Amino acid sequence: MKKLKIIAAAIMAAAAVAAAGNDRADMPGVAPEPAGGWKSRGIAIAAPSPADVGRFCAFVKNTLKPAGVDTLVLLVRYRYQFKSHPECRSGDPISLADARAIRAACDAAGIRLVPKMNLLGHQSGNEIHDGLLKGHPELDESPEKKTVSHNYCRSICPTHPDSRRIVLELVDEIVDAFGADAVHIGCDEVFEIGNCPRCRGVPTSKLFADWVNGIARHLRARGVSTLMWGDRLLDAKTTGYGEWEASANGTSAALGMVDKDVAICDWHYENRKAYKSVEVFADAGYKMYLCPWRFAENAQKFLSYAVAHDKGQYLGLLFTTWCGCADFMDAVEGKSLRHKPGSKTAQTLAALRRNFRYLFPAAKSLPGCGGELVLNGGFEDVVDGKTVGWNAVGRKFVYRDGEGRNGTRALCYENDDPSFYSFPGQRIPLKAGHAYEYQVWVKTENLSGEESGATICIEWCNSDGKWLGGAYVNGVKGTKDWTLVKGVTDKVPQEAVTAKVSPYVRKGMKGRAWFDDVSVREYVLPPVAGVYSTAYRNMAAEGEVTFRAALDVPEDHAGPDLATWFTYQNAKGDVCRTRATNALGDSVTLSVAELKMGAQRVAAELLDGKVRLGGAETTFTRLERMPKMSTWFDGHGRAIVDGKPFFPLGMYWSAVTTNKIEMYAKGPFNCLMPYHAPDSTDIMDLCHAKGLKVIYSVKDIYSGTRWAPKGIKTEADEVRYVTDRVNRFKNHPALLAWYLNDELPLSMLPRLAARRDLMEKLDPGHPGWSVLYQYNSIREYMPSFDVVGTDPYPIPSKPAAMATEWTKKTMRGTLGCKPVWQVPQAFNWAAYRKTPEEKAKCRAPTEAELRSMCWQCIANGANGLVMYSFFDLEKRPNGEEFERRWAECCRVGAEIRAQFPVLLSDEGAGRRIAVGLGYGSPDKDWKGPKYPMSVRAWVKDGCTYVLVVNGYDKARHICVSLSDRRYDEATSVFGPDPKLEHGERFDRLKLALGPLEPALVRLPRSK
């Protein structure tokens, strides 16, 4: 069964015949169904690798749901990051977040999710490499055997005193992780049973039935039902099945002993005249699923016999796949397979595609059977000499047969001219507001140049054909065998109307490259992507805490019955369920004193009436008192450093030297972020002596990325390096935070989130900062940082108001749950251009632009600024004077630093002071954000301070409506003199701001 490592030659010959016609061959007819149709149509698929979870969630939405699948048996086995027994993890285990994402995708698709584990047989082959027996070899039923039955199936000892306890703890964790109401417990092909001294002499039927019933009753007590394979309950002699499909060691006598509410999965894969098991199980009073595998012809015969002997015992159809998840998705979508054409695996996958379309007829109408947006991604289809779907390629690109990944066709690049630059491509139908996964397989030979090599991108344009942006990912260069290059786009902007995917080689590179299997699919966000809180790292001892659900409501579920419900435990330990009542319907605010002391799970569920669309949860801990931390964040997003509020104001550095620190320390800045992080404590000591905090960079310590140090080859290397640096500097008084991620792609999210978790474990006293240009995807990156920044660099090609737009979206992306330190542009793009012509088009921000961008960031919510960059000033691009540029940065920084007491005040926290902002609309030809003006207010020593920033490059009259509190006067801290007007409901503050001008107004308390 399943992998069927032992398969008769005749069976494989049949596979070759069946696969030869592939999915275009005539199907054996209409799949048989009982009267009234199948109650359920299910499919059993191997759990995806962590890297493929996003693709799998899209597959659930775009393929399984429209195909008519209503049940998914997910073969998890031991490939999960167990916390109860981490020693039992197997292979590339998926995480809790992965499990929740898959559950959310199934919920949104209306598919019942049933995780499957192997809980008796199928523990390993002769050699124990992973899973339960690797963690607990003492539980092996046949420890003395070097060779077990069929060299294939070791088993758990069902009577070992620890077996049931450990297995049930693992099962409970799987149930909780997937939110499951049913579990498939396996129990097939149990050849090793009754062997050990504890079990010897006990009838194998009793051993088997007691084991199954013990697990089933435990699950039943939790409201969870049980599924199992049926082969061990069938007698091989009387049914005529072989010892794989039925039992020859006495377990069949357990038929009738196993609880009748256990659902039997009756699997048969070969061509037989009769399938007596359907009658055996029906006569014994069991309900069952019918489980075919590869061949449509064999499935037809099995189902035809079953329908003819229908006694009302069928729960439904369950199509088994028994291949890797990625292989199955590739097969169903008709993509070029990663296996050698004609191989047994390739034949089996072709047969699976065919049978999927036979058993799920609705799948035949699906384009590509899986939401694939690229036509002819493997370049195989050619009509009249032209490659279908792809535009004509430049003189350095050519399509060649036999040079693809599996001897198929490929797009080939050969170039010895570094000035050549061309984009082969294909138009694809992207939707505004949606995100997409994109990938290509690449091989290179002596591909050289300064850029990252052979890669793929997606770009989008507006209705006028103007480029609006795109998604790009680092590629492959040098000489490398086939490598998968993949990325995830931000959400496509609303004004985008066309899009194009392009496999290409970056500019200025020479050598050879091959491209194959281009793919673009929608990146499906779960309806509830996570639950976050305003408490730093989900810990609090007092005050209030707001829990917020990250919602992505399916388009067909946006009606009036939509509601978010939060579940938590109160101080007495009682379970409470509360509906979100805020305007967005995504949050609830609670008093910490009302919550249970200690750790608890706080869950959010999104319901449409009684239909559960999805859910997520987080762990919140109520403490007697907060632990001592050098740097943390309060509920207002302020950094608390050594017990006092702190506003980071700094610049990016390259290497840190003594003479430069002396000069820098004389400026207004209180921190720095050096790319070349100090190796010794000497520089850190010097920074501390000069009153400077250091954001310590470990952002490059990811194996396989462009800037990873040479010694970082594996994830184990990463952990060793990071652990060494943390242990060396975590107690240094100059340390402010750790720099975790500099614009790495969303496809790396599992690694990024794991790095944040590792840093918290190694150093709970300092936060992790990430900086992203992916400002539309901040919410998706939330698990990977404690504080975030984005880096708008508009000058000279875009308006300075880009700082307003990016900061607003960054703040919105954090859901108000995590603080923001922004990275405004202080550099000249000429420092990164190569030719004199390119450099001549660039300039540095003027002092007015720099000042405006910094105050724009603050006005829109940033509580820290780290300008980019000090080392670029030193490059003196286009002949700029370092002294002049440094003086400009210092003047802007000094103005901000002078207002630290106001910016760090929490006196007015929670009170909305500025209730409206009015101004004249920008001109029609304005290319910046729709609302380029910004306002923010604070209260300090009883006085109200209102910051207003004109992000527009023209003068504007601005009116700020204040809360109903009456003020007697308004004075300027900086900026033009304000005018205060009293209205019936609000006081109004009027200002005439010059182009890009900020203003800070002081309003003393009324007497």
KALIN-V484244 format. One record per helix or strand of 2 or more residues. SS is the DSSP state (2 for helix, 1 for strand). FROM is the first residue (numbers start at 1). TO is the last residue. Records with the same first field share a line. If there is no record, write none. Layout:
# KALIN-V484244
SS->FROM-TO  FROM-TO
This chain:
# KALIN-V484244
2->9-20  22-24  50-67  86-88  96-109  132-135  137-139  149-151  163-178  204-221  231-233  236-239  251-254  277-283  296-308  325-332  344-359  361-365  367-369  536-538  592-594  658-664  681-689  715-729  746-762  775-784  802-813  829-832  836-840  847-859  870-874  877-879  882-897  900-903
1->41-46  71-75  112-116  182-184  225-229  263-267  288-291  314-320  382-383  386-387  397-400  410-415  426-427  435-448  454-461  467-472  478-488  498-505  510-523  528-533  539-540  544-551  562-570  575-579  587-591  598-608  611-622  631-633  639-641  644-646  648-653  671-674  693-697  735-742  768-772  787-790  819-820  864-868  914-919  933-940  943-950  956-962  971-974  979-982  987-993  998-1003
